[in-house]
């Protein structure tokens, strides 16, 4: 008969202790529960228990402070940390001090039981050395479920050098996440070097990344040090990786495969000693289908994917973010402001095409332009109305074809919801897409239907049939 495993539960909330004791008991575990960190510590010293579940805030000691002490006396004993203070720093400190998992409150019982099962069966690993995080500064803000999952993922990654791919719309905080991976990771003492692929001329990207030798190209009067060398011992952040030209993609793939690179015009390989974090707002899988991005490079970069949700998907975080941005504005010398409930409600209603960056800009404007200390809903509405066209233009400038089509089609769907008759939607959409596509292909080939058919991947007779059906103009003599 298999021996029953014992779970030690420490939480100052009687209801939490009761719920956990009942759930764990039904799952077949023996449970010892206490509201005291001292009692928990005594049980650990006596060799009792196969797993610890502890809250952070308890009357006699912080649960996070217990974790490294537990790992010193019983390295094999796994610790799961729970906390209602569900911030990024809580997750990071739990990981850095050796906790097996961090669970934000309120938690899902099924998820907690799954964590307990993993903790009791996972193979032993080396315990990370405890290092205090720098103060309580919060690089990431939010208590939504989506952000909690990001906190937990980033916290786990701080103890590794795995390559990370961050995706999300513009303004969602991709560079913030990359900085957090660096600042709280194993390479924090090394440099953090960022390069934006979209901001550098395509012909210069290879030189910027890998450096160049004197005379490698016109104007190369001396040896240039690339970002890979600048980031040695630290983190290299490749922003907007989807804009990397094919030649640079090939060189980057070799670095990821071989762990070394050569400068432009150079012959001697240089060892690459960096952690790579890449980011993009583009759909790279779509880019692969279009032949614009290497599939093998994608899988080398996408070792650990992190998707950052747009602000509209985590509206519950908007008040926290707004307060944070107002505090930052005050620290920068702008007047201190507060938001009334009407202002908060209006912020929640906005779609935020510019995401957190748009919200920060709004808070700075409110702090700078409005004399009243408490900002109301009318002021927020006025500023949003003024800024909406600009934010919408910026968002559309970076959207993918799929996003643009979805935005366009939303009007048809909205009409259906409003009870208006919508018929033959599929055919109407196909016609709207086909007509401009064929017109552009014919224009690009100066009316040559053979070349246009090849460009489109269509049979020439099929193209002719569609030209007739869509009544497209034909330039005679070029078919």
Backbone torsions as a table, in degrees:
resi	resn	phi	psi	omega
1	UNK	NA	132.1	-178.8
2	UNK	-72.0	135.0	-179.6
3	UNK	-70.2	137.5	179.0
4	UNK	-69.4	133.5	178.8
5	UNK	-82.3	145.3	-177.0
6	UNK	-107.8	129.3	179.4
7	UNK	-109.5	128.1	176.4
8	UNK	-97.2	123.5	-178.0
9	UNK	-116.4	127.3	177.4
10	UNK	-126.5	116.3	178.7
11	UNK	-158.8	136.3	-177.9
12	UNK	-80.6	-3.0	178.9
13	UNK	-95.3	114.2	-177.2
14	UNK	-58.7	-39.2	-178.6
15	UNK	-63.0	-41.5	178.5
16	UNK	-63.1	-44.0	179.7
17	UNK	-60.6	-40.9	-178.9
18	UNK	-66.3	-47.3	-179.1
19	UNK	-61.2	-45.2	-179.2
20	UNK	-66.9	-41.3	180.0
21	UNK	-61.6	-43.2	179.9
22	UNK	-67.1	-45.7	-178.0
23	UNK	-65.3	-44.3	-179.9
24	UNK	-69.1	-35.3	177.5
25	UNK	-64.3	-42.9	178.3
26	UNK	-64.5	-28.1	179.2
27	UNK	-80.7	-1.2	175.2
28	UNK	98.2	9.9	180.0
29	UNK	-96.8	153.8	168.4
30	UNK	-89.1	136.0	-174.3
31	UNK	-122.6	134.3	167.8
32	UNK	-118.8	122.5	-174.9
33	UNK	-121.0	143.3	179.5
34	UNK	-149.0	158.5	175.0
35	UNK	-100.4	3.3	-171.2
36	UNK	-117.4	130.2	174.5
37	UNK	-66.4	-33.1	179.7
38	UNK	-64.0	-43.2	178.7
39	UNK	-64.6	-42.1	177.9
40	UNK	-59.2	-45.1	-179.2
41	UNK	-62.0	-39.5	178.9
42	UNK	-62.8	-43.8	177.3
43	UNK	-59.6	-43.0	-179.3
44	UNK	-62.6	-45.5	-179.8
45	UNK	-63.1	-31.9	-179.7
46	UNK	-79.8	-2.3	178.0
47	UNK	83.4	14.4	-179.4
48	UNK	-84.7	143.9	171.5
49	UNK	95.6	146.1	177.1
50	UNK	-109.6	-10.8	179.7
51	UNK	-159.7	143.9	177.6
52	UNK	-113.7	132.4	169.7
53	UNK	-119.2	113.8	-174.7
54	UNK	-129.6	143.4	172.4
55	UNK	-77.1	162.5	177.1
56	UNK	-81.5	-52.9	-176.3
57	UNK	-91.8	112.5	174.9
58	UNK	-131.8	160.2	-172.4
59	UNK	-58.8	-35.9	-171.9
60	UNK	-106.9	-13.9	179.2
61	UNK	-167.6	150.9	175.8
62	UNK	-75.5	129.1	-177.3
63	UNK	-60.8	-31.9	178.1
64	UNK	-64.4	-34.0	178.6
65	UNK	-68.8	-24.7	179.3
66	UNK	-73.0	-31.2	-171.0
67	UNK	-57.2	-53.0	-179.3
68	UNK	-63.8	-31.6	177.3
69	UNK	-65.6	-41.9	178.7
70	UNK	-62.8	-42.5	-177.2
71	UNK	-67.9	-26.9	179.1
72	UNK	-72.7	-41.1	-175.9
73	UNK	-87.9	-29.0	179.7
74	UNK	-139.8	79.3	-174.4
75	UNK	-58.5	-27.3	-176.9
76	UNK	-80.6	-11.7	-175.2
77	UNK	-81.6	116.9	-179.4
78	UNK	-78.6	145.0	-179.4
79	UNK	-126.3	127.1	173.6
80	UNK	-106.4	125.5	-177.3
81	UNK	-102.3	131.3	174.6
82	UNK	-112.1	149.4	177.2
83	UNK	-160.6	139.0	170.6
84	UNK	-83.4	-16.6	174.3
85	UNK	-82.9	71.7	-168.8
86	UNK	-83.9	70.8	179.2
87	UNK	-109.3	166.7	178.1
88	UNK	-59.7	-41.1	-176.5
89	UNK	-66.0	-33.0	177.1
90	UNK	-62.3	-45.4	179.4
91	UNK	-62.8	-43.3	-178.6
92	UNK	-65.8	-45.9	-179.8
93	UNK	-62.5	-39.3	178.9
94	UNK	-61.0	-44.1	179.9
95	UNK	-67.5	-43.4	-176.8
96	UNK	-67.4	-28.0	-178.1
97	UNK	-90.9	0.5	172.2
98	UNK	104.2	11.0	177.6
99	UNK	-67.3	143.9	178.1
100	UNK	-71.0	-38.3	-178.3
101	UNK	-155.4	153.6	175.2
102	UNK	-115.8	128.8	-178.8
103	UNK	-121.1	112.8	177.1
104	UNK	-73.4	144.8	173.7
105	UNK	-91.9	145.2	-5.5
106	UNK	-72.7	149.6	-176.7
107	UNK	-116.0	160.3	176.1
108	UNK	-89.4	127.4	-176.0
109	UNK	-61.5	-38.4	179.3
110	UNK	-63.5	-40.6	178.8
111	UNK	-65.8	-41.0	179.3
112	UNK	-63.2	-42.6	178.9
113	UNK	-63.9	-35.5	176.9
114	UNK	-66.0	-38.9	177.4
115	UNK	-64.2	-42.8	178.7
116	UNK	-59.5	-45.1	-179.9
117	UNK	-62.0	-43.5	178.9
118	UNK	-64.3	-41.6	-177.9
119	UNK	-63.1	-34.9	-177.6
120	UNK	-81.8	-16.6	-176.1
121	UNK	-115.3	-14.3	-176.9
122	UNK	-67.5	144.3	178.2
123	UNK	-66.5	154.7	-179.3
124	UNK	-67.9	143.0	176.6
125	UNK	-131.5	163.7	178.1
126	UNK	-65.8	138.7	180.0
127	UNK	-81.2	126.7	179.7
128	UNK	-65.4	147.1	177.1
129	UNK	-69.1	137.7	-178.8
130	UNK	-72.4	128.8	174.4
131	UNK	-136.9	131.3	179.6
132	UNK	-69.8	133.2	173.5
133	UNK	-71.3	157.1	-177.1
134	UNK	-74.3	103.8	174.2
135	UNK	57.9	-148.6	-178.7
136	UNK	-123.3	23.6	-180.0
137	UNK	-67.3	142.1	-174.3
138	UNK	-111.6	104.1	178.8
139	UNK	-73.1	-21.9	-179.7
140	UNK	-127.4	138.0	-175.1
141	UNK	-121.3	138.8	173.8
142	UNK	140.4	146.4	178.5
143	UNK	-121.6	11.3	178.2
144	UNK	-67.9	161.6	179.6
145	UNK	-60.1	-38.1	-179.9
146	UNK	-62.4	-42.3	-179.9
147	UNK	-71.6	-34.3	177.8
148	UNK	-60.3	-40.0	179.3
149	UNK	-66.3	-36.7	176.9
150	UNK	-65.9	-42.7	177.7
151	UNK	-56.3	-46.4	-176.2
152	UNK	-65.6	-41.2	179.6
153	UNK	-64.5	-47.6	-179.8
154	UNK	-62.7	-41.3	-179.9
155	UNK	-60.5	-41.5	178.5
156	UNK	-65.0	-36.2	-175.1
157	UNK	-76.1	-15.5	-179.2
158	UNK	-66.0	-19.0	179.8
159	UNK	-97.3	9.8	-179.5
160	UNK	-130.1	172.8	173.2
161	UNK	-115.6	22.0	-177.5
162	UNK	-61.9	145.8	176.6
163	UNK	-73.4	138.2	-173.5
164	UNK	-124.5	138.9	173.4
165	UNK	-114.9	118.2	-179.4
166	UNK	-105.1	124.8	178.1
167	UNK	-119.9	154.7	179.5
168	UNK	159.5	161.7	179.3
169	UNK	-65.4	162.5	176.3
170	UNK	-60.4	136.2	178.4
171	UNK	88.4	5.7	-179.1
172	UNK	-87.5	-9.5	175.6
173	UNK	103.4	32.4	-177.6
174	UNK	-63.7	-40.5	179.3
175	UNK	-70.2	-32.7	176.1
176	UNK	-59.6	-43.1	179.4
177	UNK	-66.5	-41.2	178.9
178	UNK	-63.7	-37.9	177.6
179	UNK	-65.9	-39.7	179.2
180	UNK	-63.8	-41.5	177.5
181	UNK	-59.1	-36.2	179.3
182	UNK	-78.3	-51.4	-171.7
183	UNK	-64.2	-26.5	-178.6
184	UNK	-113.9	12.6	-178.8
185	UNK	-101.3	-172.9	-175.9
186	UNK	-71.1	-18.6	-177.8
187	UNK	-103.3	22.1	-174.2
188	UNK	-61.8	-25.5	-180.0
189	UNK	-81.0	-11.3	178.0
190	UNK	-90.3	177.3	-178.6
191	UNK	-75.9	152.5	170.1
192	UNK	-110.5	116.4	-176.2
193	UNK	-120.2	126.7	-179.1
194	UNK	-115.5	143.6	174.7
195	UNK	-140.2	130.3	179.9
196	UNK	-100.4	113.5	-176.1
197	UNK	-62.7	-32.3	-176.4
198	UNK	-75.7	-15.2	-174.9
199	UNK	-98.4	0.0	-176.3
200	UNK	-118.1	134.8	175.9
201	UNK	-53.4	137.7	-173.7
202	UNK	-55.4	-37.1	-176.2
203	UNK	-73.0	-11.7	-178.5
204	UNK	-104.6	-6.5	-173.1
205	UNK	-63.2	-43.2	-179.2
206	UNK	-60.8	-42.7	178.6
207	UNK	-64.9	-40.6	-179.9
208	UNK	-63.9	-39.5	-177.5
209	UNK	-77.0	-48.7	-168.6
210	UNK	-107.2	-6.8	-178.0
211	UNK	82.3	173.5	-179.6
212	UNK	-147.4	158.7	177.1
213	UNK	-93.1	158.2	176.5
214	UNK	-59.7	130.5	179.2
215	UNK	82.4	5.5	-178.4
216	UNK	-65.0	-28.8	177.3
217	UNK	-156.9	169.0	-179.1
218	UNK	-58.9	125.4	-179.7
219	UNK	97.4	-9.1	178.5
220	UNK	-83.0	81.9	-174.7
221	UNK	-82.6	-15.6	178.0
222	UNK	-150.7	169.5	179.9
223	UNK	-68.2	134.6	178.1
224	UNK	-109.5	132.4	179.6
225	UNK	-87.9	125.5	-179.2
226	UNK	-85.5	174.6	-176.4
227	UNK	-66.3	-31.3	178.4
228	UNK	-62.3	-41.2	178.2
229	UNK	-71.9	-38.5	179.1
230	UNK	-62.2	-32.9	-175.9
231	UNK	-91.0	6.5	-176.1
232	UNK	-52.7	127.7	-178.5
233	UNK	85.0	-2.3	-177.4
234	UNK	-130.0	-140.1	-174.5
235	UNK	-122.2	135.8	174.4
236	UNK	-110.2	118.2	-179.5
237	UNK	-99.9	113.6	-179.9
238	UNK	-98.9	92.5	-177.6
239	UNK	-82.2	148.0	-178.2
240	UNK	50.9	52.9	-178.6
241	UNK	-61.7	-23.9	179.5
242	UNK	-66.4	-15.6	178.8
243	UNK	-94.6	6.5	-180.0
244	UNK	-72.0	129.5	179.9
245	UNK	-68.2	158.5	-174.4
246	UNK	-56.6	-40.4	-177.3
247	UNK	-63.0	-43.1	179.0
248	UNK	-68.2	-33.6	176.7
249	UNK	-59.0	-42.3	-179.4
250	UNK	-63.9	-42.8	179.5
251	UNK	-67.2	-39.4	178.8
252	UNK	-65.1	-40.2	178.2
253	UNK	-58.5	-40.5	179.8
254	UNK	-64.6	-37.8	177.7
255	UNK	-61.9	-45.0	-178.4
256	UNK	-67.4	-32.5	-179.5
257	UNK	-80.1	-44.2	-171.9
258	UNK	-100.7	-18.8	-179.0
259	UNK	76.7	19.0	178.7
260	UNK	-151.4	165.3	-178.9
261	UNK	-149.1	167.5	173.0
262	UNK	-123.2	149.7	176.4
263	UNK	-71.7	161.9	174.5
264	UNK	-65.2	120.6	-177.2
265	UNK	86.9	-2.3	-178.8
266	UNK	-97.9	165.9	-179.1
267	UNK	-121.5	-27.7	-175.5
268	UNK	-85.6	123.9	179.7
269	UNK	-67.2	145.0	178.1
270	UNK	-117.0	131.9	-179.5
271	UNK	-68.4	130.2	177.6
272	UNK	-87.6	119.5	-178.5
273	UNK	-122.8	65.5	-178.3
274	UNK	-138.8	155.7	165.8
275	UNK	-97.0	131.6	-178.1
276	UNK	-102.4	127.6	171.2
277	UNK	-121.8	122.2	-180.0
278	UNK	-110.7	157.1	179.7
279	UNK	-148.4	151.0	176.6
280	UNK	-160.2	151.6	171.5
281	UNK	-99.4	-2.6	-177.3
282	UNK	-88.0	161.3	172.6
283	UNK	-87.2	98.4	-175.1
284	UNK	-68.6	-28.7	177.6
285	UNK	-65.6	-38.0	175.3
286	UNK	-66.2	-39.9	177.8
287	UNK	-62.6	-35.6	176.9
288	UNK	-64.9	-44.8	178.8
289	UNK	-61.4	-31.6	-180.0
290	UNK	-85.6	-1.2	179.9
291	UNK	77.1	18.6	-177.1
292	UNK	-97.6	-13.6	-178.7
293	UNK	-141.2	138.2	-177.8
294	UNK	-71.3	130.4	-179.8
295	UNK	-67.6	-39.8	-179.3
296	UNK	-66.2	-34.5	176.4
297	UNK	-68.3	-39.4	178.9
298	UNK	-56.6	-46.5	-177.6
299	UNK	-71.1	-26.6	174.7
300	UNK	-70.5	-33.9	-178.9
301	UNK	-85.2	-31.1	-172.5
302	UNK	-88.9	40.3	-179.8
303	UNK	-63.2	-50.0	174.8
304	UNK	-124.8	106.7	179.1
305	UNK	-85.3	138.0	173.3
306	UNK	-127.0	118.4	177.0
307	UNK	-100.2	124.0	177.2
308	UNK	-92.6	123.6	-177.1
309	UNK	-73.2	146.3	173.0
310	UNK	-66.5	159.5	-174.9
311	UNK	-61.7	-31.1	-179.4
312	UNK	-66.1	-19.7	178.4
313	UNK	-88.8	-5.5	178.0
314	UNK	-137.9	54.9	-175.3
315	UNK	-60.3	-25.7	-179.8
316	UNK	-65.6	-17.5	179.1
317	UNK	-86.5	-10.3	-174.1
318	UNK	-60.0	-45.5	178.1
319	UNK	-58.7	-41.9	179.0
320	UNK	-63.9	-44.3	179.6
321	UNK	-64.7	-43.1	-179.9
322	UNK	-60.4	-43.9	177.9
323	UNK	-61.9	-42.2	178.9
324	UNK	-61.4	-44.9	-178.5
325	UNK	-69.3	-33.9	175.4
326	UNK	-66.1	-39.2	177.1
327	UNK	-64.1	-39.9	178.3
328	UNK	-66.2	-38.5	178.4
329	UNK	-63.4	-40.6	178.6
330	UNK	-64.7	-42.3	179.2
331	UNK	-64.0	-25.5	179.2
332	UNK	-86.1	2.0	175.8
333	UNK	106.1	-0.7	177.4
334	UNK	-83.5	158.9	-179.7
335	UNK	-62.7	146.0	177.4
336	UNK	-72.6	135.3	-178.7
337	UNK	-133.7	159.5	172.8
338	UNK	-130.4	160.4	178.3
339	UNK	-111.3	135.2	173.1
340	UNK	-83.5	175.8	-174.9
341	UNK	-63.2	-35.1	178.1
342	UNK	-62.1	-39.3	178.6
343	UNK	-66.0	-42.3	178.8
344	UNK	-62.9	-42.8	179.6
345	UNK	-61.7	-40.0	-179.9
346	UNK	-68.0	-36.3	176.4
347	UNK	-62.5	-39.1	-179.3
348	UNK	-66.3	-27.9	-176.1
349	UNK	-80.3	-18.6	-175.4
350	UNK	-74.9	149.0	-177.5
351	UNK	-84.1	-17.3	175.7
352	UNK	53.5	63.2	176.5
353	UNK	-62.1	-26.4	177.8
354	UNK	-93.3	3.2	175.9
355	UNK	58.2	-146.8	-172.9
356	UNK	-63.6	-30.1	178.5
357	UNK	-64.0	-40.3	177.4
358	UNK	-64.8	-40.6	179.3
359	UNK	-64.5	-42.1	179.3
360	UNK	-62.7	-43.9	178.4
361	UNK	-60.5	-39.5	178.7
362	UNK	-63.8	-44.5	-179.1
363	UNK	-63.0	-37.4	178.5
364	UNK	-67.6	-39.3	178.0
365	UNK	-64.6	-44.1	179.9
366	UNK	-61.2	-41.2	-179.8
367	UNK	-66.9	-34.9	-174.9
368	UNK	-84.1	-34.4	-168.1
369	UNK	-100.9	-19.4	-173.6
370	UNK	-107.9	127.5	-175.3
371	UNK	-74.3	-29.3	-175.7
372	UNK	-68.4	146.3	-178.9
373	UNK	-73.6	-35.2	179.8
374	UNK	-105.8	118.3	-177.4
375	UNK	-87.9	131.9	-179.4
376	UNK	-99.8	176.6	-177.0
377	UNK	-64.1	-34.2	-179.3
378	UNK	-64.1	-41.2	179.1
379	UNK	-63.5	-42.3	178.4
380	UNK	-63.2	-44.6	-179.7
381	UNK	-61.2	-41.8	179.5
382	UNK	-61.9	-46.1	-178.4
383	UNK	-67.1	-37.6	178.5
384	UNK	-66.6	-38.6	178.8
385	UNK	-64.2	-38.3	179.1
386	UNK	-68.3	-39.8	-172.2
387	UNK	-88.8	-16.1	-171.7
388	UNK	-57.5	-46.3	-179.5
389	UNK	-60.1	-40.7	-179.6
390	UNK	-65.8	-46.7	-179.2
391	UNK	-62.5	-39.2	-179.8
392	UNK	-66.2	-40.0	178.6
393	UNK	-63.9	-42.0	-180.0
394	UNK	-64.5	-41.3	-179.5
395	UNK	-65.9	-40.7	-178.6
396	UNK	-69.9	-30.1	-179.1
397	UNK	-63.8	-26.9	-176.5
398	UNK	-107.1	4.0	-176.1
399	UNK	-80.0	152.6	178.3
400	UNK	-80.8	168.4	177.4
401	UNK	-59.1	-41.9	179.9
402	UNK	-60.8	-42.2	179.1
403	UNK	-66.1	-38.9	179.7
404	UNK	-64.9	-42.8	178.8
405	UNK	-63.7	-42.6	179.9
406	UNK	-62.3	-41.4	178.2
407	UNK	-62.6	-42.2	-179.5
408	UNK	-65.1	-40.3	-177.3
409	UNK	-73.5	-19.2	-177.7
410	UNK	-60.0	-27.5	179.3
411	UNK	-67.4	-36.8	177.1
412	UNK	-65.0	-43.9	-179.3
413	UNK	-65.2	-40.6	178.7
414	UNK	-61.1	-38.3	178.1
415	UNK	-63.5	-39.1	177.9
416	UNK	-63.5	-42.2	179.4
417	UNK	-64.3	-32.6	-178.9
418	UNK	-79.7	1.8	176.7
419	UNK	88.9	4.9	179.2
420	UNK	-78.9	143.6	-177.9
421	UNK	-69.4	123.5	176.5
422	UNK	-121.5	123.0	-176.5
423	UNK	-129.7	150.9	174.5
424	UNK	53.0	41.0	-175.6
425	UNK	-63.1	-41.4	-177.9
426	UNK	-59.7	-48.6	-179.6
427	UNK	-65.5	-38.1	179.5
428	UNK	-63.5	-41.8	-179.9
429	UNK	-66.7	-44.4	178.4
430	UNK	-58.7	-42.8	-179.9
431	UNK	-63.3	-40.0	-179.5
432	UNK	-66.1	-33.7	-180.0
433	UNK	-80.7	-42.6	-176.2
434	UNK	-64.0	-43.4	-173.9
435	UNK	-59.2	-55.0	179.5
436	UNK	-66.1	-32.6	-179.5
437	UNK	-63.9	-48.5	179.7
438	UNK	-67.3	-38.5	179.5
439	UNK	-61.8	-43.8	179.6
440	UNK	-66.7	-40.0	179.7
441	UNK	-64.0	-41.2	178.9
442	UNK	-67.5	-38.5	178.6
443	UNK	-65.8	-40.6	-178.7
444	UNK	-66.3	-27.9	-179.4
445	UNK	-103.4	12.4	178.7
446	UNK	55.2	39.4	175.4
447	UNK	83.5	2.4	179.8
448	UNK	-77.0	106.6	-173.5
449	UNK	-70.6	-28.3	177.5
450	UNK	-64.7	-47.6	178.8
451	UNK	-67.9	-38.7	179.1
452	UNK	-64.0	-41.0	178.6
453	UNK	-63.1	-40.3	178.4
454	UNK	-65.2	-41.9	178.7
455	UNK	-60.6	-41.0	-176.4
456	UNK	-82.7	-15.5	-176.5
457	UNK	77.0	29.7	-178.9
458	UNK	-111.7	155.7	168.8
459	UNK	-68.6	143.3	-176.7
460	UNK	-59.5	-39.5	179.4
461	UNK	-66.6	-35.6	177.0
462	UNK	-64.4	-41.7	178.7
463	UNK	-62.6	-44.4	179.3
464	UNK	-59.8	-41.9	179.4
465	UNK	-61.7	-42.8	-178.8
466	UNK	-68.8	-34.8	177.0
467	UNK	-61.0	-41.7	178.8
468	UNK	-67.7	-44.8	-177.5
469	UNK	-62.6	-38.3	-177.1
470	UNK	-92.4	-0.5	177.7
471	UNK	54.4	50.6	179.8
472	UNK	-88.0	144.0	179.0
473	UNK	-68.6	141.5	-178.0
474	UNK	-120.5	132.3	175.3
475	UNK	-84.6	113.1	-174.4
476	UNK	-69.4	146.9	176.6
477	UNK	89.9	-6.4	179.4
478	UNK	-116.5	13.3	-176.9
479	UNK	-86.7	NA	NA
